Amino acid sequence: MRRQLNVGDLAATGILTALALMIPIVFTFLRVTIPPFFTATLMSHVPSMLAMLMGPFAAVGVGLGSALGFTVFVGPAIGARALSHALFAWVGNWAWNRGMPLWLVMLIALPFHAVFEMGVVWALGGNLEMALITLVGTAIHHGVDGAFALGLVAALRRSGVRWFEPAAE
């Protein structure tokens, strides 16, 4: 059975989208930058990773919302890279709903995230070296943020929160 979208899901999606924008914009001391295209802000992928556990609407919605926000606040190149969040979160949601463990879901989503961002940098800059830096940097960043998300979900489970459990088929 598919989980129905409700007002709580919509509100949580909005909050996660706001967090996905707020973390890199406000917490600039957590940012690593390699000009002209690569930036990584620690914990900025965690909202998308949590959204992928809610459902496809939340997964894609948070990714598209963060891409739009980054386009407005940071610029179109970073906004285009942020579109990868909608893709990796959708793939992660697909894997999660098939009953895969969360660590494997994060691992499955990683290449979709890193390769998409590499492709954007290559297409915009035409520079293979920057594209490869983005590939490796995004993979590392995804892994670190995935570890944070795993820890957060474990803490939420211990506290009794269950909103992110896989939907029953």
C-alpha positions in Angstrom: 0.0 0.0 0.0 1.3 3.5 -0.9 1.6 6.1 1.8 -0.8 9.0 1.1 0.6 12.6 1.1 -0.9 14.6 4.0 -0.5 18.0 5.5 2.2 16.8 7.8 4.3 15.5 4.9 3.9 18.8 3.1 4.9 20.7 6.2 7.9 18.5 6.8 9.0 18.8 3.2 8.8 22.6 3.5 10.9 22.5 6.7 13.5 20.2 5.2 13.7 22.5 2.1 14.2 25.5 4.3 17.0 23.6 6.2 18.6 22.5 2.9 18.8 26.2 2.0 19.7 27.6 5.4 22.6 25.3 6.2 24.9 26.4 3.4 23.7 30.0 3.4 24.0 30.6 7.2 26.7 28.2 8.3 29.4 29.4 6.0 32.1 28.4 8.4 31.3 24.7 7.5 32.0 25.4 3.8 34.9 24.3 1.7 35.3 26.0 -1.7 37.5 25.2 -4.7 36.8 27.9 -7.3 35.1 28.3 -9.7 32.4 25.6 -9.2 33.1 23.3 -6.2 31.6 24.1 -2.8 30.7 21.7 0.0 29.0 22.7 3.2 29.1 20.1 5.9 25.6 18.7 6.7 23.9 20.4 3.7 22.8 17.1 2.2 21.2 15.8 5.5 17.8 17.4 4.8 17.6 15.7 1.3 18.7 12.4 2.9 16.0 12.6 5.5 13.4 13.6 2.8 14.2 10.5 0.8 13.0 8.4 3.7 9.6 10.2 3.7 8.6 9.5 0.1 9.2 10.5 -3.5 7.3 13.8 -3.1 9.5 14.9 -0.3 12.6 13.5 -1.9 12.2 15.4 -5.2 10.5 18.4 -3.6 13.4 19.2 -1.2 15.9 18.7 -4.1 14.0 21.0 -6.5 13.4 23.5 -3.7 17.1 23.6 -2.8 18.1 23.9 -6.5 15.8 26.9 -7.0 17.0 28.5 -3.8 20.7 28.0 -4.7 20.0 29.4 -8.2 18.5 32.6 -6.6 20.9 33.0 -3.7 24.2 31.6 -5.0 24.0 31.4 -8.7 22.9 29.2 -11.6 26.0 26.9 -11.6 25.5 25.9 -8.0 21.7 25.7 -8.6 22.3 23.3 -11.5 24.6 21.2 -9.3 21.9 21.2 -6.6 19.4 19.5 -9.0 21.4 16.4 -8.2 19.7 16.4 -4.8 16.4 15.6 -6.4 17.9 12.8 -8.4 19.9 11.1 -5.6 17.0 11.5 -3.1 14.5 9.9 -5.6 16.9 7.0 -6.2 17.4 6.7 -2.4 13.7 6.7 -1.8 13.3 4.0 -4.4 15.9 1.8 -2.7 14.5 2.6 0.8 11.0 1.5 -0.3 12.4 -1.8 -1.4 13.5 -2.5 2.2 17.2 -1.9 1.8 19.2 -0.8 4.9 19.8 2.9 5.3 23.6 2.6 4.9 23.1 0.8 1.5 20.5 3.4 0.4 23.1 6.1 1.0 25.7 4.1 -0.9 23.4 3.5 -3.8 22.5 7.2 -4.1 26.1 8.3 -3.9 27.1 7.7 -7.6 24.0 9.4 -8.9 24.8 12.4 -6.8 28.5 12.6 -7.6 28.3 11.8 -11.4 25.4 14.3 -11.9 27.4 17.1 -10.2 30.5 16.2 -12.2 28.5 16.3 -15.4 27.1 19.8 -14.6 30.6 21.2 -13.9 32.0 19.6 -17.0 29.1 21.0 -19.1 29.4 24.5 -17.6 33.1 24.8 -17.4 34.4 22.3 -20.0 37.3 21.6 -17.6 37.9 17.9 -16.9 40.1 18.6 -13.9 37.4 20.7 -12.1 34.8 18.0 -13.0 36.9 15.3 -11.4 37.5 17.4 -8.3 33.7 17.8 -8.1 33.2 14.1 -8.6 35.6 13.1 -5.8 34.6 16.0 -3.5 30.9 15.3 -3.9 31.4 11.6 -3.2 33.3 12.4 0.0 30.8 15.1 1.0 27.9 12.7 0.4 29.6 10.0 2.5 30.2 12.4 5.4 26.7 13.8 5.3 25.3 10.2 4.9 27.1 9.3 8.2 25.5 12.3 9.9 22.1 11.3 8.5 22.6 7.7 9.7 23.4 9.0 13.2 20.4 11.3 13.2 18.0 8.6 12.1 19.4 6.2 14.8 18.9 8.9 17.4 15.4 9.5 16.2 14.6 5.8 16.3 15.8 5.6 19.9 13.5 8.5 20.8 10.5 6.7 19.3 10.1 8.8 16.1 8.9 6.6 13.2 7.8 9.0 10.4 10.6 7.8 8.2 9.8 4.1 8.2 9.6 2.4 4.8 6.1 2.3 3.2 4.4 -1.1 3.2 4.0 -2.5 -0.3 
